[in-house]
Amino acid sequence: MPWPAMTTSAASPEPVTPVTLEDAHESATNAAGWVEENWSTWLSIGLRILLIVIIAVVLRTLIRRALSKLIERMNRSAQAVEGTALGGLLVNAERRRQRSEAIGSVLRSVASFLIVGTAALMILGTLNINLAPLLASAGVAGVAIGFGARNLVTDFLSGVFMILEDQYGVGDSIDVGVATGEVIEVGLRVTKLRGDNGEIWYVRNGEVKRVGNLSQGWATAGVDVQVRSDENLDRVKAALAEVGEKIAKDEPWNERLWGPVEILGLDAVLLDSMVVRVSAKTMPGKALSVERELRWRIKLAFDAAGIRIVGGRAAGEEEAPASDPTASMAPPSALANPASPQSAVASPLTPQPGQNLSK
């Protein structure tokens, strides 16, 4: 074949077969048959997915609403006893509110995660998607995130258990080892403390290894009274008993004291002093103020009864006369007086005129 003929043959397009009405009818018939064969499957899958979504939404709404009502009921019960005698024995309303809100937030988040996650897995299973690779990838990703954010996970889990177990709350005075102060906010990751000097401590919940709560139950006010070793113990005991009876009747100490002031006895006996221990059970957080008031009243009672404390003197005891400031001074020397015979003997001889003293 010559070159021009070959070029013309290669460049010429292939003839297009026209689509006839019969071919279109056949294609439409095949598509309709395929749809007719699979429409029931599609409808079944769609209805199952719709049913799963409806059930998940309804269940999530009901659970969140039930948790919200439970939290509101807890807050109302706390507000009902606030300001009463029973409220003084229970935790305050703010602490109950924050604790219930934190627990409710955790429960709502957990419920939403479980419901939505289960619904998503059920929908993927309905679409005939193999979940094994997806679950394996999710497990590997979860392990990687867990190793990378292990401190965050530790703080979160520790905060959840602290709140659930009610280890401490707002208004409590606690000692967590790394810091000490009054709790002003309890979170799932961080706890805020107000120190004695006004500073705010941010303590991660995962770093708390031990918690000493000074505001739960009751506290103990202890005072050590140190008197001279020659004092009469009966007089000391009578004065302390009188102070305990009076403070138990006066306002507001009668409410802060949850028990009588007890004289525990001698705590130490030394050569020049004795230590008598006094103790009383008080409201949580009121032990320091009760101790200060006891010291004040004991000092006044001892002064009135003439009981001597260590380093003090009894009332009416005369003060020792002041010592003579010249008692420790040396007597004057006779040589200090130039007219004395001692000074005349000790003075050098005066040479006479014409007398040579060198011979």
C-alpha positions in Angstrom: 0.0 0.0 0.0 1.4 3.4 -0.9 2.2 6.0 1.8 -0.6 8.4 1.1 -3.1 5.6 1.2 -1.8 4.4 4.6 -1.9 7.9 6.0 -5.5 8.4 4.9 -6.6 5.0 6.3 -5.0 5.7 9.8 -6.5 9.2 10.1 -10.0 8.3 9.1 -12.4 7.7 12.1 -14.1 4.5 12.7 -17.8 4.4 11.8 -20.2 5.0 14.7 -23.0 2.6 15.1 -26.2 4.4 15.5 -28.3 3.7 18.6 -31.6 2.3 17.6 -34.8 2.4 19.5 -34.6 -1.3 20.1 -31.2 -0.9 21.8 -32.5 1.9 24.1 -35.5 -0.2 25.0 -33.3 -3.2 25.8 -31.0 -1.1 28.1 -34.0 0.4 29.9 -35.5 -3.0 30.3 -32.2 -4.3 31.8 -31.9 -1.3 34.2 -35.5 -1.7 35.3 -35.0 -5.4 35.9 -31.9 -4.7 38.0 -33.7 -2.1 40.0 -36.7 -4.4 40.4 -34.4 -7.1 41.7 -32.6 -4.9 44.2 -35.1 -2.3 45.4 -36.3 -4.5 48.2 -32.7 -4.8 49.5 -32.2 -1.1 49.3 -35.4 -0.4 51.0 -34.6 -2.8 53.7 -31.1 -1.3 54.3 -32.5 2.3 54.3 -35.3 1.4 56.8 -32.8 -0.4 59.1 -30.5 2.6 59.0 -33.4 5.0 59.7 -34.6 2.8 62.5 -31.1 2.7 64.1 -30.7 6.5 63.9 -34.2 7.1 65.4 -33.6 4.7 68.2 -30.2 6.2 69.0 -31.5 9.8 69.0 -34.5 8.9 71.2 -32.4 6.9 73.6 -29.7 9.6 73.9 -32.3 12.2 74.5 -34.1 10.2 77.2 -30.9 9.3 79.0 -29.6 12.9 79.0 -33.0 14.2 80.2 -33.1 11.6 83.0 -29.5 12.6 84.1 -30.4 16.3 84.1 -33.5 15.7 86.2 -31.4 13.6 88.6 -28.9 16.4 89.0 -31.6 19.0 89.5 -33.1 16.9 92.2 -29.8 16.5 94.0 -29.3 20.3 93.8 -32.8 21.0 95.2 -32.2 18.6 98.1 -28.9 20.3 98.9 -30.5 23.7 98.8 -33.4 22.6 101.1 -31.0 21.8 104.0 -28.7 24.7 103.4 -28.7 27.0 106.5 -30.3 24.5 108.8 -28.8 22.4 111.6 -28.7 19.4 109.3 -27.0 21.4 106.6 -24.1 22.1 109.0 -23.5 18.4 109.2 -23.7 17.8 105.5 -21.7 19.3 102.6 -22.6 22.7 101.5 -24.9 23.4 98.5 -22.1 24.7 96.3 -20.1 21.6 96.8 -23.0 19.4 96.1 -23.9 21.4 93.0 -20.4 21.2 91.5 -20.1 17.5 92.4 -23.4 16.7 90.8 -22.6 18.8 87.7 -19.3 17.1 87.2 -20.8 13.6 87.7 -23.7 14.5 85.3 -21.3 15.8 82.7 -19.2 12.6 82.8 -22.3 10.4 82.7 -23.8 12.3 79.8 -20.5 12.2 77.8 -20.1 8.4 78.4 -23.8 7.7 77.5 -23.5 9.8 74.3 -20.2 8.1 73.3 -21.6 4.6 73.8 -24.9 5.3 72.0 -23.5 7.1 69.0 -20.6 4.7 68.7 -22.8 1.6 68.8 -25.2 3.2 66.3 -22.3 4.0 63.9 -21.0 0.4 64.1 -24.5 -1.0 63.4 -25.0 1.3 60.4 -21.6 0.2 58.9 -22.5 -3.4 59.5 -25.8 -2.9 57.7 -24.0 -1.5 54.7 -21.9 -4.8 54.6 -18.7 -2.9 55.4 -16.0 -5.1 57.0 -15.4 -3.7 60.5 -12.4 -5.8 61.3 -9.8 -3.4 59.8 -11.6 -0.4 61.2 -11.7 -1.8 64.7 -8.0 -2.8 64.4 -7.0 0.7 63.3 -9.1 2.2 66.0 -7.4 0.0 68.6 -3.9 0.9 67.4 -4.8 4.6 67.3 -6.3 4.4 70.8 -3.1 2.7 72.2 -0.9 5.4 70.5 -3.1 8.2 71.9 -3.1 6.6 75.3 0.7 6.4 75.4 1.1 10.0 74.1 -1.5 11.5 76.5 -1.1 9.2 79.5 -0.8 12.1 81.9 -4.0 13.6 80.7 -5.8 10.3 80.9 -4.4 9.7 84.4 -5.6 13.2 85.5 -9.0 12.6 84.1 -9.6 9.2 85.6 -8.2 10.3 89.0 -10.6 13.3 88.9 -13.6 11.1 88.1 -12.9 8.8 91.0 -12.2 11.7 93.4 -15.6 13.2 92.5 -17.5 9.9 92.6 -16.0 8.9 96.0 -16.5 12.5 97.3 -13.0 12.7 98.7 -13.2 16.5 99.0 -15.3 19.3 97.7 -15.6 23.1 97.5 -15.0 24.7 100.9 -12.9 21.8 102.3 -9.5 22.4 103.8 -7.3 19.6 102.5 -3.6 18.6 102.5 -2.6 16.9 99.2 1.1 16.7 99.9 2.2 19.1 97.2 -0.1 21.9 98.5 -2.4 22.7 101.4 -5.4 25.1 101.4 -9.1 25.5 100.9 -10.7 24.0 97.8 -12.2 26.6 95.5 -12.9 24.5 92.5 -12.9 20.8 91.7 -12.4 19.8 88.0 -11.9 16.5 86.2 -8.3 17.4 85.5 -7.2 20.1 87.9 -8.1 21.0 91.5 -7.8 24.6 92.7 -6.7 25.4 96.2 -6.5 28.7 98.1 -3.4 28.8 100.3 -3.1 30.4 103.7 -1.4 33.5 102.2 -4.0 33.9 99.4 -2.1 32.1 96.7 -4.0 29.8 94.3 -2.5 26.3 93.7 -3.4 24.3 90.6 -3.0 20.7 91.4 -3.3 18.0 88.8 -5.5 15.2 90.0 -3.0 12.6 88.7 -0.3 13.9 91.0 -2.4 13.5 94.2 -1.2 10.4 95.9 -2.9 11.1 99.3 -5.6 13.5 100.5 -6.0 14.7 104.1 -9.4 16.3 104.5 -9.5 18.6 107.5 -13.2 19.5 107.0 -15.0 16.2 107.2 -16.5 14.8 110.4 -15.0 16.7 113.3 -11.7 18.4 114.4 -9.8 18.4 117.7 -8.6 21.5 119.4 -5.6 20.8 121.7 -3.9 23.2 124.0 -0.7 22.5 126.1 -0.7 24.5 129.4 2.8 24.8 130.8 3.0 25.8 134.5 5.8 25.7 137.1 6.7 22.4 138.7 5.8 23.6 142.2 2.2 24.5 141.4 -0.7 22.8 143.0 -2.2 20.5 140.4 -5.7 20.6 142.0 -5.8 24.4 141.6 -4.6 24.1 138.0 -7.3 21.5 137.3 -10.0 23.5 138.9 -9.1 26.6 136.9 -9.1 24.7 133.6 -12.4 23.1 134.5 -14.0 26.5 135.1 -12.7 27.8 131.8 -14.2 24.7 130.0 -17.6 25.2 131.6 -17.8 28.9 130.7 -16.7 28.5 127.1 -19.2 25.8 126.6 -22.0 28.2 127.6 -20.9 31.3 125.7 -21.8 32.2 122.1 -20.7 31.3 119.5 -18.4 28.8 121.1 -21.2 26.6 122.3 -22.0 25.8 118.7 -18.4 25.3 117.6 -17.8 22.9 120.5 -19.2 19.4 119.8 -18.1 18.0 123.1 -16.9 19.1 126.6 -13.5 20.5 127.2 -11.5 17.6 128.6 -8.4 17.8 130.8 -6.3 14.9 129.7 -3.8 15.2 132.5 -0.1 15.7 132.6 1.6 15.5 129.2 5.1 16.1 130.5 6.9 16.6 133.8 10.2 18.5 133.7 12.6 19.9 136.3 11.2 23.4 136.2 7.8 23.0 134.6 4.8 20.7 134.0 2.6 20.5 130.8 -1.1 19.9 131.2 -3.0 18.8 128.0 -6.5 20.2 127.3 -8.6 18.9 124.4 -12.0 19.5 122.9 -13.9 18.2 119.9 -15.0 21.0 117.5 -16.7 21.6 114.2 -14.6 20.9 111.1 -12.3 23.9 110.4 -12.9 25.6 113.8 -10.2 24.0 115.8 -7.7 26.8 115.4 -10.1 29.5 116.6 -11.2 27.4 119.6 -7.5 26.9 120.6 -6.9 30.6 120.5 -9.9 31.3 122.6 -9.0 28.6 125.1 -5.5 30.1 125.5 -6.9 33.5 126.0 -9.3 32.4 128.7 -6.8 30.1 130.4 -4.3 32.9 130.8 -6.9 35.2 132.3 -8.1 32.5 134.7 -4.5 31.7 135.8 -3.8 35.4 136.5 -6.9 35.6 138.6 -6.1 32.5 140.5 -2.5 33.4 141.1 -1.2 30.3 139.2 2.3 30.9 137.8 3.2 29.9 134.3 6.8 29.2 133.3 8.8 32.4 133.3 6.1 34.3 135.2 5.3 35.2 138.8 2.2 34.8 140.8 -0.2 37.7 141.3 0.7 39.7 144.4 4.2 38.4 144.5 6.6 41.3 145.2 9.2 41.9 142.7 12.8 41.3 143.9 14.7 44.6 144.7 17.0 45.7 142.0 20.6 44.9 142.7 23.1 47.7 143.5 24.8 48.6 140.3 28.1 49.4 142.2 28.2 46.1 143.9 30.4 44.6 141.2 32.7 47.5 141.1 36.3 47.3 142.6 37.1 49.5 145.6 39.1 52.7 144.9 42.9 52.3 145.0 45.0 54.3 147.5 47.4 55.1 144.7 44.7 57.2 143.1 45.0 59.8 145.9 48.3 61.8 145.3 48.3 62.9 149.1 48.2 59.4 150.4 51.4 57.9 151.9 51.4 55.1 149.3 51.5 57.6 146.5 54.3 59.5 148.2 56.4 56.3 148.5 55.7 55.3 145.0 56.5 58.7 143.5 60.1 59.3 142.2 62.6 61.4 144.2 63.2 65.0 143.2 66.9 65.9 142.8 68.4 68.7 145.0 70.4 71.6 143.4 74.0 70.7 142.9 73.4 66.9 143.7 74.5 64.4 141.2 72.1 61.4 141.3 74.2 59.5 138.7 76.8 58.5 141.3 
